[in-house]
């Protein structure tokens, strides 16, 4: 059963009147999620919520903004079992990393998880996706304009990468 996604407007989930299908690019017969097909009312509500939130965000210090973004990264780390399992190919991962690079300012830190090269283990790990060796993680960072600053995880089965935008 595919996940049904919602809009997130004004700090709350808002269902849409209609949804569209998100297909697995490696098997277009598989629907991986239903996402909201937003209309003019959804856009108006989002713009209104952004206008309300903007003064507080614009008035926040760079340190306070960095704290918010760091907290978002921590929440992603906490939900790591739920996130990223549907990424089917190394090319899609690299395109995603390139897009993140495009929108980050120099000096920003980008944290994300990839699967490491397989290791012998007594445990059955449920992570699915493309394997990355340490060398491949460094090479992808270079190709995408980042510097690999930190990595950690469970053996080499899966690990977190911290990329620094040069």
N, C-alpha and C positions, 0 to 999 in steps of 0.2 A: 504494500500500500504506500503510495507516494505521500510525502509530507505536504501539508497545505501551509503555505507561508502567508503572512499578512503584511500590511503596511505598518510602519512604526512612526506615528505622528503625535507630536506633543507628549512624548514619554509614555505612550500606550500603544498596544497592538490594535489595529483597526482592520477588520476584514473588508475585502472588496466585494462589490456586487457580482463580479465575474472573475474567473481565473483563466490563466493560460498554462499550457504544459511546458515544463522544462525537461528536455530529453537528454539521455545519456549520449554524448557524442560518439562513443565507441560502439553503441548499440541503440540506434534511434527508435527501436521498438519499445525500449524501456523508459517509462516516465519516472523521473527521479523526484520531481516536486511539482506542485501546482503553485504558481505565483500570482499575485494580484494583478488584474488588468485595470489599473487606475484610470479614473476619468477626471474630468474638470473639477468636480467637487473634491476629490482626493488631493489634487494639486493645490486648490485654493486653501484647503485645511492645512496642508504641509507648509505652504508659504506663510500663512497666518501664524502657525506655531513657530516657524523660523524667525519671524519678525519679533515675536515675544521673547524668544531665547537669545537673539542676537546681542542686545545691550549687555547682558551679563557675560556672555562669552567675549565680546569685544573689549569689555572693561577688565577682564581677567589678565593677570600677569602671565608672561610666558611660562613661568614656573608652574602656576596653577593649571594652565592648559596642558603642560607636559604631564602633570600629575593625573589629569583626567585621561589622557591618552595612555599613560602607563597602566592605569587601572583597567582600561579597556583591554590592554594586552594581557593583564592578569586574569581577567574574566575569560578571555579566549583560552588561556592556558588551563583554567579550571574546567572548561568544556571541551577539552581536546578530544575526548572520546566521541563526542557528537559532531565535531567539525572536521572537514577535510577528507572524509572517507569516500566521497563521491568524485574525487579528482582522478580521472582515468589515465592521464598520460603526462610524461615529463614535459612535453611541449606546452600543454595547457598550464602546468605549474610555472614554467619559465615565462610564459606570456603574462600570467598573473603577477609574477615578481617584477617584470618590466613595467607593468601598469602601476604597481605600487611605487616603484622608483620615480615614475613620471610625476606623481602627485605629492611626493614627500619633499620637504625642503632639505638642503644640505645639512648634515649632522644628525638627521633623524635616525632612529633605531627601529627596525622592522623585525618582529619576532614571528616565526611560524614553524610548523612541524612538517617533517618529511619522514619517510620510512628509510631506515638504514639498510645497508647490504645485509642479506640474511646471515644469521649465525646459528650454530647448533644450540638448541635449547630444549629443556624438558617441558617447558610451558608452550601451549598453543596460543600464539598471539593473534588477535583478531584484526589487526590493522591491515587494510587493503590499500593498494596504490602502487606507485612506482618506487623502486628502490633507488637510493642515492648513496654512493660511497662518499667518504670525506673529500676525496679529490673532486668528485663531480659537484659537491656542494660549493667548494672553493671556485671551481671553474664557472658555475652558474652565477655566483656572486660577481666575478670579474666581468662576465659577458653583460650583466644587467646593471653595471655601474655601482655595485656595492662592494664593501669589504666585509668578509666573514669575521665577526668579532668574538663570537662565543657559540659553542654548541654543547648540548648535553642530552642525555637520554638513558634508556635502559640498554646497556651494552651497545650493540650496533643495530638492534632491531628497529628502533625508531628514535628519533631525537629532534630536539628543538634547535633551530638556527636563529642566530641574531645577526642580521645584516645591518651594516652601518652605511648610510648614504654618503658617498664622498662629495 
